[in-house]
Amino acid sequence: MYCKFPDLPFGVFIASKGFVFSRGDKMLVSTDAIDRELQARLLKETSDLYARKQKLEADIRSLDAVNNSIQDTEALRDIEVHKVNILCRQN
């Protein structure tokens, strides 16, 4: 099973046996260093995405609170207008 990683230089494939073959050259390299580098990059990207997700969720909650506040204000205003209309009709 071979996987191609788009971030690596063109033609580099990671072999499941622990060797890297580049463009037909049999350049034997331990995948431990590559694995650590990829894991570190994935961990950083995951952490960044999680932080971004948390910020977006906080922004959504904030906007929901503002929206609810505006709706509550408008509803109270409508209730007051309705009360005034009822009082005007009674007089």
Secondary structure as the mmCIF struct_conf table of DSSP 4:
data_model
#
loop_
_struct_conf.conf_type_id
_struct_conf.id
_struct_conf.beg_label_comp_id
_struct_conf.beg_label_asym_id
_struct_conf.beg_label_seq_id
_struct_conf.end_label_comp_id
_struct_conf.end_label_asym_id
_struct_conf.end_label_seq_id
STRN STRN1 TYR A 2 LYS A 4
TURN_TY1_P TURN_TY1_P1 PRO A 6 ASP A 7
BEND BEND1 LEU A 8 LEU A 8
HELX_LH_PP_P HELX_LH_PP_P1 PRO A 9 PRO A 9
TURN_TY1_P TURN_TY1_P2 PHE A 10 GLY A 11
STRN STRN2 VAL A 12 ALA A 15
TURN_TY1_P TURN_TY1_P3 SER A 16 LYS A 17
BEND BEND2 GLY A 18 GLY A 18
STRN STRN3 VAL A 20 SER A 22
TURN_TY1_P TURN_TY1_P4 ARG A 23 GLY A 24
STRN STRN4 ASP A 25 ASP A 25
HELX_RH_AL_P HELX_RH_AL_P1 THR A 31 GLN A 90
#
